[in-house]
Amino acid sequence: MDSPFTITASDTFQVLYVDSTDAQTDELRGVLGDQAMLTVAETAADALDQLANDRLIDLVIINETTMGRHLFDIINFRRLEQGFATILLITEPTVDFNVQEKGQPTVDIFPVAFDASTLKKRIYYFIYKKSYRSQQVTQQFANTSIPPGKRLFDIALSTLILVAVSPLMAIVTLLIRLDSPGPIFYKSRRIGMGYRPFQMYKFRTMRTGADAMIQSMASQNMYNKPKPVESTGGQLCDSCLRQGTSCQKPLFQDGRQVCERQFLDEQRDQATFMKFQSDPRVTRLGKFLRNASIDELPQLLNILKGDMSFVGNRPLPPYEAEKLTQTDRAQRFAAPAGLTGLWQVTKRGRAGVSDQERMDLDAEYARTYSLKTDLLILIRTSWALFQKENV
């Protein structure tokens, strides 16, 4: 099967196959061909290491017969954060789980004795989807780069600050080690200028495994939209109730039947961005680091490397960035990813801010940014650091 899209090195589709045996590895390599790069992990620990380091994984395939369903539960928080799709290979797939929850990455079920052509079609769909979405935006902003003057300013200032704060960063490293178990730095896949992916660095401020709590905290999201009046029809939508029939468009999610119409309505009502006030996942030290913005000091390394600039639009996780690839929203990717930006100094911390307001501010900055506006934003950011906000 030939790809209708040009796949560049930076767009190489990365597949992680988790299986304690190598019985199906060769068959899977045959399915992928030269369209993807396959990495094999024989243990859950190996899989987590692959997901935790700099690898940008697009698809994780888990052989449930050798690894168990618990591995999926373990990596689920990384699936939501990093935006990779997942395929479970199980013995007897009797229920269609192929439901994409709330615009989040897909989970598919296939039999262990899979049909190669069927699995190939599904994997190639993911490959083409990545190529299409990234090229749709990157072609639009193919020639975008940080202006030379802005880049020189970033290099000079980031180098100066890194030298000045290196003792503070050493102290913070020690305090994090003493405060709670886990890594010192938190690395997260982000989408920056021109829709280019990179790894963003922060000091860890949350408990280990905190991302697994996101789904249970959805009701606390500051960007939640007002909930519509709930239907009294249980599993039936209004259309089926009026016709007096059983569900005409059933889907199966987490082992239970749901109505496709109701599911799609719920999807449309979900907020694009996620942010929590008084976040319970944050450690005691992490709360202080966040309020003082010390947790973002490692991003000076991203600025020095050219992944980010001091001022720009905040880099988004892949699953959030993917929702903004429409032409009217993709304009934000014409600007550099930034440590601070127009949105942070105008709307940050306000519970009433909407998705649209944030997207409008991002697009406005992309259209109008200059060295003068950047300096004004940096000054306003300095004032904001003295404000006490529990965000």
KOLDO-91804 format. One line per field, with one value per residue (C-alpha): x, y, z; residue number from 1. Coordinates in nm, 2 decimals. Last residue first. Layout:
<sites>
x = [X_...] $
y = [Y_...] $
z = [Z_...] $
nr = [NUM_...] $
</sites>
This chain:
<sites>
x = [-0.33_-0.36_-0.29_-0.08_0.05_0.42_0.50_0.24_0.46_0.75_0.50_0.39_0.75_0.80_0.48_0.60_0.94_0.77_0.54_0.85_1.04_0.75_0.43_0.13_-0.03_0.09_0.00_-0.36_-0.39_-0.29_-0.53_-0.82_-0.74_-0.76_-1.08_-1.23_-1.14_-1.32_-1.19_-1.43_-1.19_-0.94_-0.59_-0.42_-0.63_-0.42_-0.06_-0.07_-0.27_-0.01_0.28_0.52_0.77_0.69_0.63_0.71_0.43_0.28_0.14_-0.13_-0.27_-0.39_-0.72_-0.89_-0.73_-0.84_-0.54_-0.65_-0.79_-0.46_-0.28_-0.48_-0.40_-0.04_0.03_0.04_0.33_0.22_0.21_0.52_0.76_1.09_1.13_1.09_1.25_1.56_1.80_1.86_1.49_1.44_1.72_1.55_1.26_1.44_1.34_0.97_0.93_1.06_0.73_0.71_0.36_0.46_0.77_0.56_0.29_0.55_0.70_0.37_0.31_0.06_-0.19_-0.46_-0.47_-0.59_-0.75_-0.72_-0.64_-0.74_-0.79_-1.03_-1.34_-1.58_-1.93_-1.87_-1.77_-2.09_-2.30_-2.09_-2.16_-2.53_-2.56_-2.35_-2.57_-2.38_-2.36_-2.13_-1.80_-1.58_-1.75_-1.97_-2.15_-2.52_-2.67_-3.04_-3.10_-3.43_-3.74_-4.03_-3.97_-3.97_-3.75_-3.50_-3.47_-3.45_-3.14_-3.17_-2.92_-3.10_-3.39_-3.40_-3.16_-2.93_-2.98_-2.66_-2.35_-2.19_-1.84_-1.54_-1.23_-1.15_-1.15_-1.28_-1.54_-1.26_-1.08_-1.15_-1.01_-0.70_-0.60_-0.37_-0.16_-0.05_0.15_0.44_0.32_0.33_0.58_0.86_1.09_1.01_1.13_0.95_1.03_0.97_0.71_0.70_0.35_0.52_0.61_0.56_0.39_0.47_0.59_0.64_0.95_0.93_1.26_1.37_1.24_1.02_0.99_0.88_1.02_1.39_1.46_1.26_1.46_1.80_1.70_1.57_1.91_2.09_1.84_1.91_2.29_2.24_2.03_2.28_2.45_2.11_1.99_2.29_2.26_1.88_1.92_2.19_2.02_1.67_1.79_1.97_1.66_1.44_1.68_1.70_1.32_1.20_1.11_0.81_0.89_0.66_0.37_0.09_0.29_0.35_-0.03_-0.17_0.16_0.11_-0.26_-0.21_0.10_-0.04_-0.37_-0.18_0.01_-0.29_-0.49_-0.19_-0.22_-0.59_-0.53_-0.23_-0.44_-0.70_-0.43_-0.24_-0.55_-0.48_-0.42_-0.38_-0.73_-0.76_-0.90_-0.85_-0.79_-0.79_-0.63_-0.86_-1.14_-1.37_-1.33_-1.24_-1.45_-1.30_-1.41_-1.62_-1.69_-1.61_-1.23_-1.13_-0.75_-0.64_-0.41_-0.46_-0.39_-0.31_-0.30_-0.04_-0.13_0.15_-0.06_-0.37_-0.16_0.08_-0.21_-0.32_0.03_-0.05_-0.41_-0.28_-0.02_-0.30_-0.46_-0.20_0.15_0.16_-0.20_-0.24_0.00_0.02_0.06_0.16_0.13_0.27_0.58_0.80_1.11_1.29_1.25_0.94_0.76_1.06_1.12_0.75_0.78_1.10_0.94_0.63_0.87_0.97_0.98_1.01_1.07_0.92_0.99_0.71_0.62_0.91_0.70_0.46_0.27_0.60_0.74_0.43_0.48_0.85_0.74_0.47_0.66_0.90_0.79_0.74_0.54_0.51_0.53_0.62_0.55_0.70_0.57_0.85_0.73_1.07_1.22_0.97_0.66_0.52_0.15_-0.05_0.13_0.16_0.00] $
y = [2.84_2.98_3.34_3.58_3.85_3.93_3.72_3.92_4.23_4.04_3.91_4.26_4.36_4.05_4.12_4.48_4.34_4.10_4.37_4.57_4.28_4.20_3.99_4.10_3.81_3.53_3.73_3.78_3.41_3.32_3.58_3.45_3.09_3.19_3.38_3.09_2.84_3.05_3.25_3.25_3.09_3.38_3.25_3.38_3.61_3.91_3.84_3.46_3.50_3.75_3.52_3.35_3.07_3.07_2.86_3.06_3.21_3.07_2.78_3.02_3.05_2.69_2.81_2.95_2.69_2.39_2.22_2.33_2.00_1.83_2.08_1.96_1.59_1.67_1.86_2.24_2.49_2.82_3.10_3.32_3.52_3.38_3.16_2.79_2.49_2.70_2.50_2.80_2.84_2.47_2.50_2.80_2.56_2.42_2.74_2.66_2.51_2.83_3.01_3.14_3.01_2.70_2.63_2.69_2.45_2.19_2.20_2.09_1.84_1.91_1.64_1.82_2.11_2.42_2.55_2.31_2.36_2.16_2.29_2.19_2.18_1.90_1.98_1.85_1.52_1.49_1.54_1.28_1.03_1.11_1.05_0.73_0.58_0.39_0.02_-0.10_-0.29_0.02_0.18_0.00_0.19_0.17_0.37_0.26_0.23_0.05_0.19_0.41_0.65_0.95_0.77_0.68_1.04_1.17_0.95_0.62_0.50_0.69_0.88_1.17_1.38_1.60_1.98_2.11_2.15_2.50_2.47_2.35_2.57_2.57_2.19_2.07_1.83_1.66_1.56_1.19_1.18_1.37_1.14_0.91_1.22_1.22_0.90_1.04_1.33_1.67_1.96_1.80_2.07_2.15_2.04_2.05_1.77_1.88_1.85_2.09_2.24_2.53_2.67_2.43_2.10_1.95_1.62_1.64_1.59_1.64_1.68_1.56_1.21_1.04_1.01_1.32_1.61_1.51_1.47_1.78_1.97_1.86_1.97_2.30_2.37_2.29_2.51_2.80_2.76_2.76_3.08_3.33_3.11_3.00_3.37_3.49_3.20_3.25_3.62_3.59_3.30_3.45_3.80_3.64_3.44_3.76_3.94_3.65_3.60_3.26_3.04_3.01_2.88_2.58_2.76_2.64_2.33_2.26_2.28_2.04_1.85_1.77_1.67_1.47_1.29_1.20_1.08_0.89_0.69_0.63_0.51_0.29_0.12_0.04_-0.08_-0.30_-0.46_-0.57_-0.69_-0.89_-1.07_-1.09_-1.41_-1.20_-1.06_-0.68_-0.42_-0.04_0.25_0.60_0.91_1.16_1.36_1.30_0.92_0.76_0.45_0.13_-0.09_-0.33_-0.62_-0.99_-0.97_-1.33_-1.37_-1.01_-0.78_-0.42_-0.13_0.21_0.56_0.81_1.15_1.21_1.32_1.09_0.79_0.87_0.85_0.51_0.36_0.17_0.08_-0.06_-0.26_-0.41_-0.58_-0.86_-0.87_-1.21_-1.25_-0.87_-0.82_-0.44_-0.22_0.14_0.40_0.75_0.74_1.04_0.89_1.14_0.93_0.84_0.63_0.41_0.37_0.28_0.01_-0.13_-0.15_-0.33_-0.59_-0.71_-0.38_-0.38_-0.07_-0.04_0.25_0.31_0.32_0.09_-0.23_-0.20_-0.52_-0.71_-0.58_-0.71_-1.05_-1.05_-0.94_-1.20_-1.48_-1.24_-1.31_-1.08_-0.84_-0.46_-0.31_0.06_0.22_0.55_0.71_0.91_1.27_1.42_1.20_1.31_1.12_1.25_1.17_0.93_0.64_0.32_0.00] $
z = [3.96_4.32_4.22_4.42_4.19_4.21_3.91_3.72_3.73_3.56_3.30_3.22_3.15_2.94_2.75_2.68_2.56_2.33_2.18_2.09_1.95_1.72_1.74_1.54_1.35_1.58_1.88_1.76_1.68_2.03_2.18_1.96_2.07_2.44_2.39_2.20_2.47_2.72_3.02_3.31_3.56_3.53_3.62_3.31_3.09_2.99_3.09_3.01_2.69_2.54_2.60_2.84_2.80_2.43_2.13_1.82_1.61_1.29_1.50_1.63_1.28_1.30_1.44_1.13_0.91_1.11_1.28_1.63_1.76_1.68_1.91_2.21_2.15_2.07_2.39_2.34_2.33_2.49_2.23_2.22_2.44_2.57_2.26_2.22_2.05_1.96_2.17_2.41_2.45_2.53_2.78_2.94_2.97_3.27_3.46_3.43_3.78_3.93_3.83_4.19_4.22_4.04_4.26_4.57_4.46_4.36_4.71_4.86_4.57_4.29_4.20_4.41_4.16_4.34_4.01_3.72_3.36_3.05_2.69_2.42_2.65_2.59_2.47_2.12_2.26_2.47_2.16_1.98_2.26_2.27_1.89_1.91_2.19_2.45_2.52_2.80_2.81_2.85_2.55_2.30_2.03_1.93_1.65_1.62_2.00_2.05_1.90_2.01_1.73_1.96_2.21_1.93_1.82_2.18_2.25_2.43_2.69_2.97_2.81_3.06_2.85_3.04_3.02_2.86_3.07_3.07_2.90_3.10_3.06_3.44_3.45_3.78_3.63_3.44_3.77_3.74_3.39_3.49_3.78_3.57_3.50_3.86_3.82_4.03_4.23_4.06_4.06_3.84_3.72_3.36_3.02_2.68_2.43_2.07_1.79_1.49_1.41_1.24_1.58_1.87_1.94_2.28_2.42_2.79_3.00_3.38_3.55_3.89_3.85_4.12_4.49_4.69_4.88_4.92_4.55_4.47_4.73_4.58_4.23_4.36_4.52_4.19_4.00_4.25_4.20_3.81_3.83_3.71_3.44_3.31_3.31_3.09_2.85_2.82_2.76_2.49_2.30_2.32_2.20_1.91_1.82_1.83_1.61_1.37_1.34_1.48_1.18_0.95_0.60_0.62_0.78_0.55_0.46_0.83_0.90_0.64_0.65_1.02_0.98_0.66_0.78_1.11_0.96_0.69_0.96_1.17_0.87_0.78_1.12_1.05_0.70_0.81_1.08_0.83_0.58_0.84_0.98_1.35_1.54_1.86_1.79_1.75_1.98_1.91_2.15_1.98_2.12_2.28_2.11_2.41_2.40_2.06_2.05_1.89_2.18_1.97_2.19_2.14_2.10_2.20_2.25_2.28_2.08_2.22_1.98_2.12_1.97_2.10_2.24_2.48_2.78_2.72_2.63_2.92_3.16_3.01_3.04_3.36_3.27_2.94_3.13_3.35_3.05_3.06_2.91_2.74_2.62_2.61_2.33_2.34_2.04_2.11_1.84_1.78_2.01_2.02_2.18_2.42_2.73_2.93_2.67_2.60_2.98_3.03_2.76_2.91_3.26_3.11_2.97_2.63_2.45_2.07_1.86_1.51_1.27_1.03_0.66_0.55_0.60_0.89_0.82_0.76_1.08_1.26_1.12_1.23_1.58_1.61_1.81_1.97_2.32_2.62_2.40_2.39_2.04_2.02_1.68_1.56_1.24_1.08_1.05_1.13_0.87_0.61_0.50_0.17_0.15_-0.07_0.10_-0.11_0.00] $
nr = [391_390_389_388_387_386_385_384_383_382_381_380_379_378_377_376_375_374_373_372_371_370_369_368_367_366_365_364_363_362_361_360_359_358_357_356_355_354_353_352_351_350_349_348_347_346_345_344_343_342_341_340_339_338_337_336_335_334_333_332_331_330_329_328_327_326_325_324_323_322_321_320_319_318_317_316_315_314_313_312_311_310_309_308_307_306_305_304_303_302_301_300_299_298_297_296_295_294_293_292_291_290_289_288_287_286_285_284_283_282_281_280_279_278_277_276_275_274_273_272_271_270_269_268_267_266_265_264_263_262_261_260_259_258_257_256_255_254_253_252_251_250_249_248_247_246_245_244_243_242_241_240_239_238_237_236_235_234_233_232_231_230_229_228_227_226_225_224_223_222_221_220_219_218_217_216_215_214_213_212_211_210_209_208_207_206_205_204_203_202_201_200_199_198_197_196_195_194_193_192_191_190_189_188_187_186_185_184_183_182_181_180_179_178_177_176_175_174_173_172_171_170_169_168_167_166_165_164_163_162_161_160_159_158_157_156_155_154_153_152_151_150_149_148_147_146_145_144_143_142_141_140_139_138_137_136_135_134_133_132_131_130_129_128_127_126_125_124_123_122_121_120_119_118_117_116_115_114_113_112_111_110_109_108_107_106_105_104_103_102_101_100_99_98_97_96_95_94_93_92_91_90_89_88_87_86_85_84_83_82_81_80_79_78_77_76_75_74_73_72_71_70_69_68_67_66_65_64_63_62_61_60_59_58_57_56_55_54_53_52_51_50_49_48_47_46_45_44_43_42_41_40_39_38_37_36_35_34_33_32_31_30_29_28_27_26_25_24_23_22_21_20_19_18_17_16_15_14_13_12_11_10_9_8_7_6_5_4_3_2_1] $
</sites>
